[in-house]
């Protein structure tokens, strides 16, 4: 792919990011197009929806497959006050490429990692008194102040101190001499359900924990709990800052979540026809010989497979768009290739194949892929391998 082909008149420019860097003249045709203009519009739509609350874009898992560094730089340029990631390595990578926005690492930590958090000015999630003590000791030894958000478990049973035994953590945090407690947060387990009773119970438990500050006449840290589903469906949970994950990328967490925020998918997954053949009746296709035709058909091969994150579980169900028309993927999905039955239609090597996205009145959505693979949209987006180049579309100035 010498350079991305952007339709004339769209006002878009593009650049390619891929790992490892290779000559773009020999770049494989399978690639993702990430529309940064749509991402920016989604961020603004979320900000408008939550009013004066702050928005913390969540960039874990390679920014839900969209590219950690590029999305972080975009969010930084939009003035996001905080970024959220899952792991220390993600935060360090952003610091090394020059991102200076405060970054909260939301996952669990090991004591041996704490000096790296301090060295790279990353905010830690303190989920127990012991972890808070380890952070205090490391900060004192380093001669710096650690930035911390306290993690409260209100019903997820993952990490965080239980809401009913959180007071010792809050007490210890209020006495820490080398820690700045910037925030306190929890996470919903069922906000993507049409039944929000458990989410409201979790929010009630969180408020019980927060009453500690009022009772002690202490300033309350920044409060946050709302994930994508709660942003859309539970406005009382918006608190001081919200944490959009999948919603930022234009996808709703589940069909049950009310569509209150106007967002648009930012990702398009494209490939090309690399082989054309005629397949006779009774000649099985792909591993396991699970599919065969009972009449003469034309077949094309597309260079994408489960090694790219195109799930093998979609075998027998997936469809793609070719020339604006839907065609079935037949036989088992291979590591690097799939076969598409175009019946007796025409196709040529180099013709564009749309794996995810829309053209004309037809589209293949991430929800479609998730349904075919019997999984959730999150797994589809985050499972797209980094060997698939990302092409970034920019609005022209």
N, C-alpha and C positions, 0 to 999 in steps of 0.2 A: 504494500500500500504506500505509494510514493508520498502522498499527502492526503489528508481527509478531504473527501469531496463534499463540500457544503453547497446546498442548492442556492442558485443565484437569487438575489432579492431578499434573503432572510435576514440580512444585517448581522450575520454571525461570522466570527473568525474562529480558528481552532489551532490547538497544538496537541502533540502526542506525548504521552508519558507512559513508559513501559519499563519493566525490569526483566533482565538486565538491558542496558542500552545497546541497541544494535542498529545496523544500517536500515533506515526506514524503507529503502528501496526493496528490501527483501522481507519486510514485515508481513506476518501472516494476516490473512484477510479478516479473521475473527477478531472483533474489537468492540469495546463499549464506547458509546458517545455519552458524555456527561454534560448536560446543559446547565452551565453555571448561572445563566440568567433565570432559569426556572428555580434553581435552588435559592437564589437571592429573593425571588418573588415568594417562595414558600416561607422563608424566614420572616419576611415582612408581613405576610398573612398571619402567621402565628403571633407575631408581636402585636399586630392590630387586634387580634382576638383576645389577648390577655391584658390589653390596656397598659397600665403603668407597671406591670410586673416585668422583671428582667427575664431574658431568655438565654438559657445555657444550651447551645447546640451539643448534642451527643455524637461523638465521632469515633466511637469504638468500632472494632472489627473493620478496619480500613474504611471508616465512615460509611458503614453499611454497604461496602463494596464500591463506593463512589470515588475513593481515593483520599486517604487521610490528609496528606499534606496540602493538596489543592483545595479541598473543602475547608480545612482549617484556615488557610490564607484568605479564602473568600469570606468566611465568617468574621475573621479579624477585620477585614476591610469594611464590613457592614457594621462594625462597632459592637459585636457581641461582647458582653462584659466578662463572660466566663466560658470555657470550653470543658466538656466532660469526656473522659476516656475511661477504659476499663483497667488498663495495665500500665505499669511503670514504663515499659519499653515504648509505648505509644507516646507518652508524655515527653520522654527524652528525645524521641525522633523529632517531635515538633519544636522543641527548644533548639535542636541542632540545625534546623532549617530557618531559624530566626523568628519563630512565633513567640511573642512576648506576652500575649494575653494570659491571664490567670487560668490554670488548668487543674481541674479536680480529677484525681485518679480514684475512681469509685470502688474498685475491687479490693479484695483482701490483700494484706501486706505481710511480709516477713520482716523480722527485726533487722536482718542483714541488709535489707533494701533501703532502710530509712536514710542513711547518709546520702544515697543517690537522689532521693526526693529533695533533700535539703540543698544539695549541690546544684540541682537544676531548677530550683524554685518551683517545685510542684506541690500542690495541696494534697494532703493525705486524708483518707477516710479512717477515723479512729473509731473502732468498733468494740472496744473493751477497755477496761481500766488498765489491764496489763499492756496493751498496745499503746495506750496514751502515755503510760509511764516510760515505755521504751522510746517513744518519740521525744518526750521531755528530756530524757538522759542524752539522746543523740544530739538534740539541739543545743543543750548546755555544753557538751563536749566540743561542738563545732563553733560555738560562739555566734549562732544565728538564732532567729526566731522561726519556729515551724508554723506553717499555716495548716489548719485542721478543720474538717467538717465532721461532726459527731454523727455516727450512723446508728439509727434506732430501728429495731426489728418490730414492726407492728402487726406482722402476720404473714411474712414471707418465709421465715425459718431458713434464711440463707446466711448472710452475715449481718452483724449488728447486735447490740445489746438489746435484750428483751425490754419491751416498753414497761413491763411491771417491775423491772429491776434496773432501770436506767439511772436512777438518782445518784448512785455512787459515781458513775461516769461523769455526770454533769457537775457534781461536787468537785471531783478531782480536776476537771477541766477548768473550773473557775479559780482553782488555786495554782494552776501551772504557771511557772515563771518564765518559761521560754517558748510558750505556745500562744498563738493568736487563734482563738476559736471564731472562725469567720462564719460558719454555717452549721446547721443541724438538719438532718434529712432522714427520710424513710422512703419505702418503695411499695407501690401497689402490686398485689398479686393477681387481682381480678378486674381491673378497671376496664378491660376490653370486653367484658361481658355485658349483656343487656340487663342483668341483675346487679345493681351497684350496692346492694346492702352490705356485702363484706368490705367493699372499698370505703363506704361511709363509716363502718365500724373501725377500720384501720385509721381513718382520718381522726375519728374521735379519740382513739388511743394516743395518736400523735399529739393532739392538743392537750391531753392529760399530762404527757411528758413535758410539754412546753410550759405548763403552768408553774413548773419549778422556778422559772425566771421571774414571774410575777410575784410569787410568794416570797422570793428572796430579794425583791426589788433590784434585780439585776437586768442589764440590757440583754434582750434576746438576740441570739445570732440570726443570720439570714436563714429563713425556713424554706425548705423545698421538698416536694413529694410528687408533683404532677408529672407523670410520663406522658407519652403521646395520647393515650386513650383518655387520661384524666384531663388533659388540656382540652380535648374536644367535648367531653361529656360531663365533667365534674368541676364546674367553675369555682366552687367553694374550696377546692384543693389547690388553687393556683398560688396562694400564699405570697411569698416574696419573689420567688424565681421559679420558672418552669423548665423542664428538661425534655425537649422534643427529640426523639430518636427517629423512628421510621417515618413519622409524620413530616419531618423536615425534608425527607427525600420524596415526598409526594405520594406516600402509600399509607393507607389506614391500617391500624393494627389488626382489625378483624371486621367481618361484616356486621357485627352487632353494634359497633361504635357509630354514634350519630355523626353525620357529615356536616359539621358546623364550621370547619375551617377550609377555605377554598385553596387546596394545594394540588399540584400537578406532578406526576412522575417525572423525574429528571434524567432517567437512565434509558438508553436504547441500546440493545445488543444486536449487532449485525455480523453477518458472515457473507460468504459468496459460494456459488456453485464451483466446485473444482473437478467434477467428473460427471459425465452423462452416459447412460447406457440403457439398452433395452433388456428387460428381464422377461424370460419366457415363463409360461405356466409351469408350476411344479418345481421351480428353482428357488429354494429357501434363501432368505436374506439374513445376514449377520449371524453372530454367535448363537449357538443353541438351535438354529434353524426354526425359530418360533413363529415366523411369518412367511407365507408364500402366496403368490397370486394365482388365481384360476383363469387369468387371461393375460394377454401380452400388455405390459405397461412400460412406460418410461420412468427411469429412476435417476435421481441426482444424488451425489455425495457432497456433504457439507463438512468442512474441517472444524468441528466442535464436538466435544464429548464430555464425559463425566470428569476427565482430567482438568477440564476448564471450570467445572462447577455446573455443567448442564446435566442434571441428575439422571442417573441410570434408572431410577425408580419411575421415570416418565415413559419408559419403553412401552410402546403399545398405546400411548395416550397423547403424546406431544404433537403439536402442530406448529408449522412455521408459515410465514407469509413470503410468497414469491410472486412478483409482478402484481402485488396487491391482492392475491388470492390465497386462501388457506389450503395447505396440503398436509397430510399426515406423515409423521416420522414413523418408519416401519422397521420391524426387527429390533433387536436389542441395541440400545445406545452404547457405542464403544467408548474407549478412553479418549480418542481424538477425533472421531468421525461419526456422523449419522447419515442414514439413507432416507431419502424423501420420495414418496410415490407421487408423481405428477400425472398419473394415468396416461393420456395421450396428448397432453399439452406440451408446449415447447419451452426449452431453456437452453442456455449456453454457458460455457465456462466464464466465470467472472460476473454473472448475474447476481445482484444483491439478494440475500436471504435475511429476513427479519426474524430474529429469535425472540425478541422482546421489544415491544413498541407498537406504533401504529402507522398506517399509511392509508389515506382515503378514509373509507368507512370501516375498514377492518383494523383490528388490533389484537395483539397477544399481550396480556397483562401479567404482572408478577403474580397476581392472584390465580391466573390460569395455570402458570407453571407450578405454583404451590398445590393447586388442586390435583394436577396430573401426577405430581410426585408424592401426594398424600402427606404434605408437610405445611409449613406456614410461610408467608412471604418473607419473614425475617431470615429464614434459613436459605431461601433462594438468593436474596441479595448478598448476604454475607458469605455465601459459598462460592461466589464467582472468583475463580483463581487469579492470583496476581500475574500469571503468565498471559492473561488476556490484556492487551494494551488498552489504556484508557485514553480516549480522545476528548479533549476539553473544548467545549464550544463557548465562546465569549460573545456577548453583545458588542458590536462595534461601537466605538465612541461617536 
